[in-house]
């Protein structure tokens, strides 16, 4: 343990910042996981309710990522990478789902 008063204060500040950073990072990870689950649910069963849920979860994740970047918890490029990952996941699941639906439609039309 430090003996100097300024060093003791520095330790306290560092601990406070560490806990704040940890809570932001944990919240970002949690929101991203919930978003991924919502996208998978929507891809397997596309309905308007699930689409609005996906949009809400994306909005919450974007907001938390932007706040973490603003507070200095995440670097700007790290935040951008996380947001790009969310969009990429969404597009990948939608395009694979649409291609499956199109292949089913062409298979049924060929069979007719």
C-alpha angles and dihedrals in degrees: 000000000000121000099199116090095225091049091051090051091047090054091051092049092047091051092048091050092046092055092047092049091048092053093049093048091047092050091049092051092047093050091047092052091049089050092051091051091049091051092050090050091049093048092052094045113016111203133148092248092055091045091055089048090053091050092049093049091048090051092050092048092048091049094050092046091050091049091050090052092047091051092048096246092119128031116247093247091048090054091048091050092052092050091048089051090056093052093044091053091050094049094045092053094045095048093047090048093048093048090052091051091048092050090051090050093050091046092052093046091050090049092052 
